[in-house]
Amino acid sequence: MNNSRRALVLDAARSVFERLGNEGASIREIARQAGYTPGAIYSYFDNKEAIYGALLAESLERLNAVVDAAGDATMQPAELLDAKASAWFGFYAANPRDLDLGFYLVQGMRSRELTAELNEQLNDRLHDALQPCEAALRAMGLNAEDALRENTSLFAHGVGLLLLQHTGRIHMFGQDAVILFDAYLISLVERLYRDASPA
């Protein structure tokens, strides 16, 4: 399948997964949406989970490109942390369907439906997008274990805010997810610098 046909199939699949979820989606419906026969799609993708995996892989490549482009080597570690974290948060804030893909939220999609090998590859690409924040935390003086813990907490906090934003639940608190994420980053940096200061 050439690149243009593959892009057409993936666009069709994205629409079908969004509209019908994993349970309702089928190769037949994806083929109908793309204007192909099911057999033509089966010759390139084994099943709908393989198509889903390709969609998620494409999403993660775009995420990594956004994070890679954020900040530069001249920045101080705290500035770089802010730039990289704001990049992945901003990507998912602007692209809620990519967040759905990344967390298998398309009406019941679960990671167990992907092969273990594919799931590991996708997790590695997500980690690649988050690793620059971990590196910035290490540059701020944290050891590997503490940097991993803080980066995990940062990601969990950001994803929680994104879920509140994308479901509209943030409005019940009268809050703004971007402002809250920025505040978390500021407080994280202040805490780390405070903890590193001699008593």
VEXDREN-2710 file (C-alpha; in Angstrom, 1 decimal):
% VEXDREN-2710
k/r/px/py/pz
1/MET/0.0/0.0/0.0
2/ASN/1.6/3.3/-1.0
3/ASN/1.7/6.2/1.4
4/SER/-1.3/8.0/0.0
5/ARG/-3.5/4.9/0.2
6/ARG/-2.2/4.1/3.7
7/ALA/-3.0/7.7/4.8
8/LEU/-6.5/7.3/3.4
9/VAL/-7.1/4.1/5.2
10/LEU/-5.8/5.5/8.5
11/ASP/-8.0/8.6/8.1
12/ALA/-11.0/6.4/7.5
13/ALA/-10.1/4.3/10.5
14/ARG/-9.6/7.3/12.7
15/SER/-13.1/8.4/11.8
16/VAL/-14.6/5.0/12.3
17/PHE/-13.0/4.4/15.7
18/GLU/-14.1/7.8/16.9
19/ARG/-17.6/7.3/15.7
20/LEU/-18.2/3.6/16.6
21/GLY/-15.4/2.8/19.2
22/ASN/-13.5/-0.4/19.1
23/GLU/-16.4/-2.7/19.6
24/GLY/-18.4/-1.2/16.8
25/ALA/-15.5/-0.7/14.4
26/SER/-14.8/-3.4/11.8
27/ILE/-12.5/-3.8/8.8
28/ARG/-15.6/-3.8/6.6
29/GLU/-16.7/-0.4/7.9
30/ILE/-13.1/1.0/7.7
31/ALA/-12.9/-0.3/4.1
32/ARG/-16.3/1.2/3.2
33/GLN/-15.3/4.6/4.7
34/ALA/-12.0/4.5/2.7
35/GLY/-13.6/3.3/-0.5
36/TYR/-11.7/0.0/-0.6
37/THR/-12.7/-3.6/-0.3
38/PRO/-12.1/-5.4/3.0
39/GLY/-9.7/-7.7/1.2
40/ALA/-7.5/-4.8/0.0
41/ILE/-7.1/-3.7/3.6
42/TYR/-6.5/-7.2/5.0
43/SER/-3.6/-7.5/2.5
44/TYR/-1.8/-4.8/4.6
45/PHE/-3.3/-5.0/8.1
46/ASP/-4.0/-8.3/9.9
47/ASN/-6.9/-6.9/11.9
48/LYS/-8.4/-3.7/13.2
49/GLU/-6.1/-3.7/16.2
50/ALA/-3.2/-3.5/13.8
51/ILE/-4.8/-0.5/12.2
52/TYR/-5.4/1.0/15.6
53/GLY/-1.8/0.5/16.5
54/ALA/-0.7/2.2/13.3
55/LEU/-2.9/5.2/14.2
56/LEU/-1.4/5.4/17.6
57/ALA/2.1/5.1/16.3
58/GLU/1.4/8.0/13.9
59/SER/0.0/10.0/16.8
60/LEU/3.1/9.3/18.9
61/GLU/5.4/10.4/16.1
62/ARG/3.6/13.7/15.9
63/LEU/3.9/14.0/19.7
64/ASN/7.6/13.4/19.6
65/ALA/8.1/15.9/16.8
66/VAL/6.4/18.6/18.9
67/VAL/8.4/17.8/22.0
68/ASP/11.7/17.6/20.0
69/ALA/11.0/21.1/18.6
70/ALA/10.3/22.6/22.0
71/GLY/13.1/24.5/23.8
72/ASP/16.8/24.4/22.9
73/ALA/20.1/23.5/24.4
74/THR/20.8/27.0/25.6
75/MET/18.0/26.9/28.2
76/GLN/18.5/26.3/31.9
77/PRO/17.2/22.9/33.0
78/ALA/14.1/24.4/34.7
79/GLU/13.3/26.3/31.5
80/LEU/13.8/23.2/29.4
81/LEU/11.6/21.2/31.8
82/ASP/8.8/23.8/31.3
83/ALA/9.2/23.9/27.5
84/LYS/9.2/20.1/27.1
85/ALA/6.3/19.5/29.6
86/SER/4.3/22.3/28.1
87/ALA/4.9/20.8/24.6
88/TRP/3.4/17.3/25.4
89/PHE/0.6/18.9/27.5
90/GLY/-0.2/21.4/24.7
91/PHE/-0.2/18.6/22.1
92/TYR/-2.8/16.6/24.0
93/ALA/-4.8/19.7/24.9
94/ALA/-5.1/20.7/21.2
95/ASN/-5.6/17.1/20.1
96/PRO/-8.1/15.3/22.4
97/ARG/-8.6/12.4/20.0
98/ASP/-4.8/11.7/20.3
99/LEU/-5.2/11.5/24.0
100/ASP/-8.1/9.0/23.5
101/LEU/-5.9/6.9/21.2
102/GLY/-2.9/7.1/23.6
103/PHE/-5.0/5.8/26.6
104/TYR/-7.2/3.4/24.7
105/LEU/-10.3/5.6/25.5
106/VAL/-12.1/5.0/22.3
107/GLN/-15.2/3.5/23.8
108/GLY/-13.6/0.6/25.6
109/MET/-10.3/0.0/23.7
110/ARG/-7.9/-1.8/26.0
111/SER/-4.2/-2.2/25.6
112/ARG/-4.6/-6.0/25.9
113/GLU/-6.1/-6.0/22.4
114/LEU/-2.7/-5.0/20.9
115/THR/0.1/-7.5/20.7
116/ALA/2.6/-7.4/23.5
117/GLU/5.3/-6.4/21.1
118/LEU/3.3/-3.6/19.5
119/ASN/2.2/-2.3/22.9
120/GLU/5.8/-2.3/24.1
121/GLN/6.9/-0.4/21.0
122/LEU/4.2/2.2/21.5
123/ASN/5.0/2.6/25.1
124/ASP/8.6/3.2/24.2
125/ARG/7.6/6.0/21.8
126/LEU/5.5/7.6/24.5
127/HIS/8.5/7.4/26.9
128/ASP/10.7/9.0/24.3
129/ALA/8.4/12.0/24.3
130/LEU/8.5/12.2/28.1
131/GLN/12.2/11.5/28.5
132/PRO/13.4/15.1/27.9
133/CYS/11.5/16.1/31.0
134/GLU/13.2/13.4/33.0
135/ALA/16.6/14.5/31.6
136/ALA/15.8/18.1/32.7
137/LEU/15.0/16.9/36.1
138/ARG/18.3/15.0/36.3
139/ALA/20.1/18.2/35.2
140/MET/18.4/20.0/38.1
141/GLY/20.2/17.6/40.4
142/LEU/17.8/14.7/40.9
143/ASN/19.1/11.2/40.9
144/ALA/17.6/8.7/38.4
145/GLU/15.0/7.3/40.8
146/ASP/13.8/10.7/41.9
147/ALA/13.7/12.1/38.4
148/LEU/11.6/9.1/37.2
149/ARG/9.2/9.5/40.2
150/GLU/8.8/13.3/39.6
151/ASN/8.4/12.8/35.9
152/THR/5.7/10.1/36.4
153/SER/3.9/12.5/38.8
154/LEU/4.1/15.3/36.3
155/PHE/2.7/13.2/33.6
156/ALA/-0.1/11.8/35.8
157/HIS/-1.0/15.3/36.9
158/GLY/-1.1/16.6/33.3
159/VAL/-3.2/13.7/32.0
160/GLY/-5.6/14.1/34.9
161/LEU/-6.1/17.7/34.0
162/LEU/-6.5/16.9/30.3
163/LEU/-9.2/14.3/31.1
164/LEU/-11.0/16.9/33.1
165/GLN/-10.7/19.4/30.3
166/HIS/-11.8/17.1/27.5
167/THR/-14.7/15.7/29.4
168/GLY/-15.8/19.2/30.5
169/ARG/-15.5/18.3/34.2
170/ILE/-13.0/21.1/34.7
171/HIS/-15.9/23.6/34.5
172/MET/-17.5/22.2/37.7
173/PHE/-14.5/23.6/39.5
174/GLY/-14.4/26.8/37.7
175/GLN/-10.8/26.1/36.7
176/ASP/-8.6/26.2/33.6
177/ALA/-6.4/23.1/32.9
178/VAL/-3.6/25.1/31.3
179/ILE/-3.3/27.5/34.3
180/LEU/-3.4/24.6/36.7
181/PHE/-0.7/22.7/34.8
182/ASP/1.5/25.8/34.7
183/ALA/1.0/26.3/38.4
184/TYR/2.1/22.7/39.0
185/LEU/5.2/23.1/37.0
186/ILE/6.1/26.3/38.9
187/SER/5.5/24.7/42.2
188/LEU/7.5/21.6/41.2
189/VAL/10.6/23.7/40.2
190/GLU/10.3/25.8/43.3
191/ARG/10.1/22.7/45.5
192/LEU/13.1/21.1/43.8
193/TYR/15.2/24.2/44.2
194/ARG/14.1/24.7/47.8
195/ASP/15.0/21.0/48.6
196/ALA/18.4/21.5/46.9
197/SER/19.3/24.6/48.9
198/PRO/21.5/24.2/52.0
199/ALA/19.6/24.6/55.2
END
